[in-house]
């Protein structure tokens, strides 16, 4: 079951992950929310350890942030 988040504006987002290659050749895993199925990426079952979901107050878009 994929991790889902419902924004204050009522839209439902799913958390996805994808590996990207940086300019230096290093591979890094990124996490992102999407309301629709993205072209690439796999759904994530739970939040990564040490992170929390925060919503942009102006746009209502969710994003991950390290816990304080």
Rosetta blueprint (number, residue, H / E / L):
1 X L
2 X L
3 X L
4 X E
5 X E
6 X E
7 X L
8 X L
9 X L
10 X L
11 X L
12 X E
13 X E
14 X E
15 X E
16 X E
17 X E
18 X E
19 X E
20 X E
21 X E
22 X L
23 X L
24 X L
25 X L
26 X L
27 X E
28 X E
29 X E
30 X E
31 X E
32 X E
33 X E
34 X E
35 X L
36 X L
37 X L
38 X L
39 X L
40 X L
41 X L
42 X E
43 X E
44 X L
45 X L
46 X L
47 X L
48 X L
49 X L
50 X L
51 X E
52 X E
53 X E
54 X E
55 X E
56 X L
57 X L
58 X L
59 X L
60 X L
61 X L
62 X E
63 X E
64 X E
65 X E
66 X E
67 X L
68 X L
